[in-house]
Amino acid sequence: MQSVNVLKPAPDEVGLASKISLRRRSSLAGGTTMDEVKSNYEKVKQDVSAHFSSRETFLFHRLEESDELETGIREFMRAIYFVLESKRVDQSFEKLECPPCPVLPEEEKFRLGVENKTSKTYRRKCIGRARKQNADYAMLTGLPQLALDSYAASMDMLRSCNDMLWFAGACEGWACAAMALIYDSLASSAVMYRVASMTPSQMRDIDHTGHLSLGAAISAATAFQHTLGVSLGHQRHRSDENTRVIPVADDGSD
């Protein structure tokens, strides 16, 4: 009779195999997977709550339940735009005797000495920082020409009061606005704009119809807004503006 020796795995190998199987377990296997995700999310949210506002998560269990996703994103972006636009048009800080001074997170910890908040230097610093923020709002709302002017005005103020950190930020924003204006025509011809009511052929011929491109139209609207000093707000571009009108010859027959 022949004996058969059965090899038993070592305890270390058993532990390693269990770890691998646990690591390979799918996150959709059930159990407390979503609870773990939620707890991790709450932990990260608590860590960044000192610097950022509260955030929420949208969860769609199945693709069929995400029909309202595009609509929700559109409404979300529209709400963000209106908030930024309302902050951009608010320039009441220019007329205040003691305007509020925008500060960076934890900036007070690294400040040396005490500033005289009644001095003209401090007022120029506050106005310069506020102008820089106003220029940021103009960039985010798609108005690089207005942003360029606001950045230049804030650079003069911040340089005079020796606020070098915000002065560097204003210089960076000025460079971004200048590049946006220079390469606007190139970007407008390279990007395809999606309009729901346009056919694919109309989308391909958007730059060959003899009309202004979308980027050039935005630049023209920006210049018009800057000249009059008014806000045009969000503009809707009709898809039928680029449709060619083909004249029909009248041969006199009914």
C-alpha positions as CSV (number, residue, x, y, z in Angstrom):
1,M,0.0,0.0,0.0
2,Q,1.4,3.4,-1.0
3,S,1.1,6.3,1.3
4,V,0.1,9.7,0.1
5,N,1.6,12.7,1.8
6,V,-0.7,15.8,1.9
7,L,1.1,19.1,2.1
8,K,-0.5,21.6,4.4
9,P,0.0,25.3,3.7
10,A,2.0,27.3,6.2
11,P,0.1,29.7,8.5
12,D,1.8,32.7,6.8
13,E,0.6,31.5,3.4
14,V,-3.0,31.1,4.7
15,G,-2.9,34.7,6.0
16,L,-1.5,36.0,2.8
17,A,-4.2,34.2,0.7
18,S,-6.9,35.6,2.9
19,K,-5.5,39.2,2.5
20,I,-5.4,38.8,-1.3
21,S,-9.0,37.5,-1.4
22,L,-10.1,40.3,0.8
23,R,-8.4,42.9,-1.4
24,R,-9.9,41.4,-4.5
25,R,-13.4,41.5,-3.1
26,S,-15.6,43.6,-5.2
27,S,-16.9,46.9,-3.8
28,L,-20.4,46.0,-5.1
29,A,-20.5,42.7,-3.1
30,G,-22.9,44.3,-0.6
31,G,-22.4,44.5,3.2
32,T,-21.3,47.8,4.6
33,T,-19.5,49.0,1.4
34,M,-21.6,52.2,1.0
35,D,-21.4,52.8,4.7
36,E,-17.6,52.7,4.5
37,V,-17.7,55.1,1.5
38,K,-19.9,57.5,3.4
39,S,-17.8,57.4,6.5
40,N,-14.6,58.1,4.5
41,Y,-16.4,60.9,2.7
42,E,-17.5,62.5,6.0
43,K,-14.0,62.2,7.3
44,V,-12.5,64.0,4.3
45,K,-15.3,66.6,4.4
46,Q,-14.5,67.3,8.0
47,D,-10.8,67.7,7.3
48,V,-11.3,70.4,4.6
49,S,-14.3,72.1,6.2
50,A,-12.0,74.8,7.6
51,H,-11.0,76.0,4.1
52,F,-14.0,75.0,1.9
53,S,-17.7,75.2,2.1
54,S,-19.9,72.1,2.7
55,R,-20.3,69.6,-0.2
56,E,-22.8,67.1,-1.2
57,T,-22.7,63.9,-3.2
58,F,-25.2,62.8,-5.9
59,L,-25.6,59.0,-6.1
60,F,-27.2,57.1,-9.0
61,H,-27.4,53.4,-8.4
62,R,-28.2,52.6,-12.0
63,L,-27.7,54.3,-15.3
64,E,-31.5,54.4,-15.9
65,E,-31.8,56.6,-12.8
66,S,-29.4,59.3,-14.1
67,D,-31.8,60.8,-16.6
68,E,-31.8,64.1,-14.7
69,L,-28.0,64.3,-14.4
70,E,-27.5,66.6,-17.4
71,T,-30.4,68.8,-16.3
72,G,-29.0,69.0,-12.8
73,I,-25.5,69.9,-14.1
74,R,-26.9,72.6,-16.3
75,E,-28.9,74.1,-13.3
76,F,-25.8,73.8,-11.1
77,M,-23.6,75.7,-13.6
78,R,-26.2,78.3,-14.2
79,A,-26.4,78.9,-10.4
80,I,-22.7,79.3,-10.2
81,Y,-22.6,81.7,-13.1
82,F,-25.2,84.0,-11.5
83,V,-23.3,84.0,-8.2
84,L,-20.1,85.0,-9.9
85,E,-21.8,87.6,-12.1
86,S,-23.5,89.2,-9.1
87,K,-20.1,89.5,-7.4
88,R,-18.5,90.9,-10.5
89,V,-20.9,93.7,-10.9
90,D,-20.7,94.7,-7.3
91,Q,-18.1,97.4,-7.1
92,S,-19.3,99.2,-4.0
93,F,-15.9,98.8,-2.4
94,E,-14.6,101.6,-4.5
95,K,-16.7,104.2,-2.6
96,L,-16.3,102.9,0.9
97,E,-14.1,104.8,3.4
98,C,-13.1,101.5,5.1
99,P,-13.5,98.8,2.5
100,P,-13.2,95.1,3.6
101,C,-9.8,93.5,3.1
102,P,-9.8,90.1,1.4
103,V,-7.4,87.7,3.2
104,L,-6.0,84.3,2.4
105,P,-6.7,81.3,4.7
106,E,-4.5,81.4,7.8
107,E,-2.9,84.6,6.5
108,E,-3.2,86.2,10.0
109,K,-0.8,83.6,11.4
110,F,2.1,84.8,9.3
111,R,1.5,88.6,9.6
112,L,4.2,90.5,11.4
113,G,3.2,93.6,13.4
114,V,-0.1,95.5,13.5
115,E,-1.4,97.4,10.5
116,N,-2.9,100.8,10.8
117,K,-6.3,100.3,9.4
118,T,-7.0,104.1,9.2
119,S,-4.0,104.8,6.9
120,K,-4.2,105.4,3.2
121,T,-1.8,102.6,2.5
122,Y,-4.1,100.1,4.2
123,R,-7.0,101.4,2.1
124,R,-5.1,101.1,-1.1
125,K,-4.2,97.5,-0.1
126,C,-7.9,96.7,0.5
127,I,-9.0,98.2,-2.8
128,G,-6.2,96.6,-4.7
129,R,-7.1,93.1,-3.4
130,A,-10.8,93.7,-4.0
131,R,-10.0,94.7,-7.6
132,K,-8.0,91.6,-8.1
133,Q,-10.9,89.5,-6.9
134,N,-13.2,91.4,-9.2
135,A,-10.9,90.6,-12.1
136,D,-11.0,86.9,-11.1
137,Y,-14.8,87.0,-11.3
138,A,-14.6,88.6,-14.7
139,M,-12.3,85.8,-16.0
140,L,-14.6,83.1,-14.6
141,T,-17.6,84.7,-16.3
142,G,-15.8,84.8,-19.7
143,L,-14.9,88.5,-19.9
144,P,-11.1,88.6,-20.4
145,Q,-11.0,92.3,-21.6
146,L,-12.7,93.5,-18.4
147,A,-10.4,91.2,-16.4
148,L,-7.3,92.7,-18.1
149,D,-8.3,96.2,-17.1
150,S,-9.1,95.2,-13.5
151,Y,-5.9,93.3,-13.1
152,A,-3.9,96.3,-14.3
153,A,-5.7,98.6,-11.9
154,S,-5.1,96.2,-9.0
155,M,-1.4,95.8,-9.9
156,D,-0.9,99.6,-9.5
157,M,-2.6,99.6,-6.1
158,L,-0.8,96.5,-4.8
159,R,2.6,97.7,-6.0
160,S,2.2,101.1,-4.2
161,C,1.4,99.4,-0.9
162,N,4.1,96.8,-1.2
163,D,1.6,93.8,-1.1
164,M,3.9,91.5,-3.1
165,L,1.9,88.3,-2.7
166,W,-1.3,89.7,-4.1
167,F,0.7,91.7,-6.6
168,A,2.2,88.4,-8.0
169,G,-1.3,86.9,-8.2
170,A,-2.6,90.0,-10.1
171,C,0.4,89.7,-12.5
172,E,-0.5,86.0,-13.1
173,G,-4.1,86.9,-13.8
174,W,-3.2,89.7,-16.1
175,A,-1.0,87.3,-18.1
176,C,-3.8,84.7,-18.3
177,A,-6.3,87.4,-19.5
178,A,-3.8,88.6,-22.1
179,M,-3.3,85.1,-23.5
180,A,-7.0,84.5,-23.6
181,L,-7.5,87.6,-25.7
182,I,-4.6,86.8,-28.0
183,Y,-5.6,83.2,-28.7
184,D,-9.3,83.7,-28.7
185,S,-9.6,83.5,-32.5
186,L,-7.5,80.3,-32.6
187,A,-9.5,78.6,-30.0
188,S,-12.8,79.6,-31.6
189,S,-11.8,77.9,-34.8
190,A,-10.5,74.8,-33.2
191,V,-13.4,74.1,-30.8
192,M,-16.7,72.6,-31.9
193,Y,-19.6,74.1,-30.0
194,R,-22.6,71.8,-29.2
195,V,-26.0,73.2,-29.9
196,A,-28.9,70.8,-29.4
197,S,-30.9,72.1,-32.4
198,M,-28.1,72.1,-34.9
199,T,-27.5,69.3,-37.4
200,P,-24.0,67.8,-37.8
201,S,-23.4,69.6,-41.1
202,Q,-24.3,72.9,-39.5
203,M,-21.9,72.3,-36.7
204,R,-19.1,71.5,-39.2
205,D,-19.8,74.6,-41.2
206,I,-20.1,77.0,-38.2
207,D,-16.8,78.7,-39.2
208,H,-17.4,78.7,-43.0
209,T,-20.7,80.5,-43.2
210,G,-19.2,84.0,-43.6
211,H,-20.4,85.1,-40.2
212,L,-18.4,85.9,-37.1
213,S,-17.2,82.9,-35.1
214,L,-18.5,82.4,-31.6
215,G,-15.3,83.5,-30.0
216,A,-15.2,86.7,-32.1
217,A,-18.9,87.4,-31.2
218,I,-18.1,87.0,-27.5
219,S,-15.1,89.4,-27.9
220,A,-17.3,91.9,-29.7
221,A,-19.9,91.7,-26.9
222,T,-17.2,92.2,-24.3
223,A,-15.9,95.3,-26.0
224,F,-19.4,96.7,-26.3
225,Q,-20.0,96.0,-22.6
226,H,-16.7,97.6,-21.6
227,T,-17.5,100.7,-23.7
228,L,-21.0,101.3,-22.3
229,G,-20.2,100.1,-18.7
230,V,-23.2,97.8,-18.6
231,S,-23.6,94.1,-18.0
232,L,-25.0,92.0,-20.8
233,G,-25.1,88.9,-18.6
234,H,-25.5,85.5,-20.2
235,Q,-26.2,85.6,-23.9
236,R,-28.1,82.9,-25.8
237,H,-26.8,82.3,-29.3
238,R,-29.6,81.2,-31.6
239,S,-28.7,78.2,-33.8
240,D,-30.5,79.6,-36.8
241,E,-28.4,82.7,-37.1
242,N,-25.8,80.9,-39.2
243,T,-28.4,79.4,-41.7
244,R,-27.8,80.5,-45.2
245,V,-30.7,82.2,-47.1
246,I,-30.8,80.8,-50.7
247,P,-32.6,83.2,-53.1
248,V,-35.1,81.5,-55.4
249,A,-35.4,82.9,-58.9
250,D,-38.9,83.8,-60.0
251,D,-39.6,82.4,-63.5
252,G,-43.0,84.0,-63.7
253,S,-44.9,80.7,-63.6
254,D,-47.7,80.1,-61.1
